[in-house]
Amino acid sequence: MGVFDSGLGGLSVLREIQRLLPAEHMLYYGDSGHCPYGGRSPEYILGRSAAVTQYLVQRGAKIIVVACNTATSVCIPQLRARFRVPIVAMVPAVKPAAAATRSEKIGVLATPRTVTGESLAALIREHARDTEVYPVPAPGLVELVEAGCLSGPEVEDALRPLLEPLMARGVDTVVLGCTHYPFLGNVITDLAGPDLAIIDSGEAVARQTRHVLADRGLLRSGIGEGSLELFTSGEADHVSAVASRLLGKPVTVTHVDVQP
């Protein structure tokens, strides 16, 4: 099965899928050489997403998980129309956040493209009609994670001006609307306090992936641990080092720069 993201943030989804489906063979493509997608045009994001999907399908992926909220908000219908394999998309966890909040106020941290997209607006209309929702564009966080910078003053300085206005409004639940952001969860808790509920979509996407595979008879049978291959359009040594840190184990990433 194939998983891709604009960079390495999708590893937060990959690890949830591996926990739930440890026997599956995994292909992961991090488009770090073209990251971030958040400020790119829709045409650019579609071109990159289609090229990466094509690459993963050619390598035998039986399902594609688009572990990128920005790509999901821009081009899921086009990808599903073009490719025959099932495609699982990210959905910012607005629905569970609206159910969990006690103050009826939630924040959504996401890339600028996701914040201004119709997909997020539709989720808010459908699932948080009676809740005050504060979408917050968070430029710069993706780049920090891609650099392997997960804590310290630089991360705190980037997060503090995003979180303080939410806390001042009485927000008690924050949705992480980008797959990079869970890797900054500890710093968010340190800054906002333990009473802030932090919700992301990784576990839900893993469950949906299992459901789709089972429904189509594609779950891998038998006993044994699945394999993992990682690819990047970025600089392989740097990406390997950061990916190893994010996954908590040594991994090797191969450079493959697919072209639209």
HELIX and SHEET records of a PDB file:
HELIX    1   1 LEU A   11  LEU A   20  1                                  10    
HELIX    2   2 SER A   32  HIS A   34  5                                   3    
HELIX    3   3 PRO A   42  GLN A   58  1                                  17    
HELIX    4   4 ASN A   69  ARG A   82  1                                  14    
HELIX    5   5 VAL A   94  ALA A  100  1                                   7    
HELIX    6   6 PRO A  112  THR A  116  1                                   5    
HELIX    7   7 GLU A  118  HIS A  127  1                                  10    
HELIX    8   8 LEU A  141  GLU A  146  1                                   6    
HELIX    9   9 PRO A  153  ALA A  168  1                                  16    
HELIX   10  10 TYR A  181  LEU A  184  5                                   4    
HELIX   11  11 GLY A  185  ALA A  192  1                                   8    
HELIX   12  12 GLY A  202  ASP A  215  1                                  14    
HELIX   13  13 ALA A  236  LEU A  247  1                                  12    
SHEET    1   A 6 ILE A  87  ALA A  89  0                                        
SHEET    2   A 6 ILE A  64  VAL A  66  1                                        
SHEET    3   A 6 GLY A   2  ASP A   5  1                                        
SHEET    4   A 6 MET A  26  GLY A  30  1                                        
SHEET    5   A 6 LEU A 228  THR A 232  1                                        
SHEET    6   A 6 VAL A 253  HIS A 255  1                                        
SHEET    1   B 4 GLU A 132  PRO A 137  0                                        
SHEET    2   B 4 LYS A 105  ALA A 110  1                                        
SHEET    3   B 4 THR A 173  LEU A 176  1                                        
SHEET    4   B 4 ALA A 197  ILE A 199  1                                        
END                                                                             
